Amino acid sequence: MTNQDQKPVTRRWILQSIGAGLAAAPVVSLLACTSEEPSGGGGSTETDVGGSNSSTTGTGTGTGTGTGTGEGCEAAAAWATGGTAAMIAQACYPDPFVDLGASCVLICETTEGPCTADTIDRRDVSEGFGGLPVRLALKFVGAGGCEPVVGAVIEIWHTQRTGVYSGVTPSGAFCYGDDPGAEEYLYFRGSQTTDADGRVDFDTCFPGWYSGRAVHIHFRVYLGDQLYATSQLFFDSELTEEIFSTHPDYSEFGQPDTLNSNDNVVGGEDDLSLYVLDTQRMSDGAMLASKVLTIRSSLDAASCTVAGSMGGGPPPGDPP
């Protein structure tokens, strides 16, 4: 249900606001598929990203999970609930990209899927919808020498916790399942521009699942209006199992029917670690999910395609 003190943030409201000059960034195309009413506040409070609190028990390039936070901070005993509104300014968010090894292994292309829709430039993409809050930190480097990719527009999109996408898509009900109201929203879609370190940050929530697909996040990379990369990111399978077993915002949906290893997009890959996010639990109970991603340095450079890139799975709906 909608928070009584919050006006629902719908797609129509967003596009009207853009037309009225309340949003400076242009609307660009993106992917996605349903919806529930927002359960939290309209956005998260800015938190300490990096700064002086840079120690961590996790690794920036691995695929493990941990409970590392900034120096002098303790990880919460449990994952937070209620969406990005639960992310607090006092939380000690470390810089996950300290002391990274320079492997520069190119991430391969995946299908973008059938559910493209609008997106807008923003950091908090939740539109007040509930779930386990996630700070998604991505660092992009070039394959030529691991140099930061500066000024790239990064688009992300994923389902909400119910396993459905938002927005008006070319595929209609194929994307929003049994929730046509999802077309009125643009939740869990957004874009940001990489900084001098090649980094972007999004405040979002842990995605849901739908049949035939492991839990995933789509992304695209644009440089100078040219599409340089389209791919997907995943979560450690044991972490996903934990969340859908014990987290109050997810346990009602049961366990995903697909693991990373048999996902129909990346399941055929020899090294799934290239696509699995490194995660840590923060002092406010939010998840810090991070990854260094290597893309080709020019459109003339060779790219690769994942072995299992055969489509986006069946339409989402109520998980069994």
Helices and strands as residue ranges (DSSP letters): H 11-19, E 28-31, E 48-49, E 65-66, G 83-86, E 92-93, E 116-119, E 133-142, E 153-157, H 173-176, G 180-184, E 189-193, E 199-205, E 216-223, E 226-234, H 237-246, G 251-253, G 260-262, G 272-274, E 278-281, E 287-295
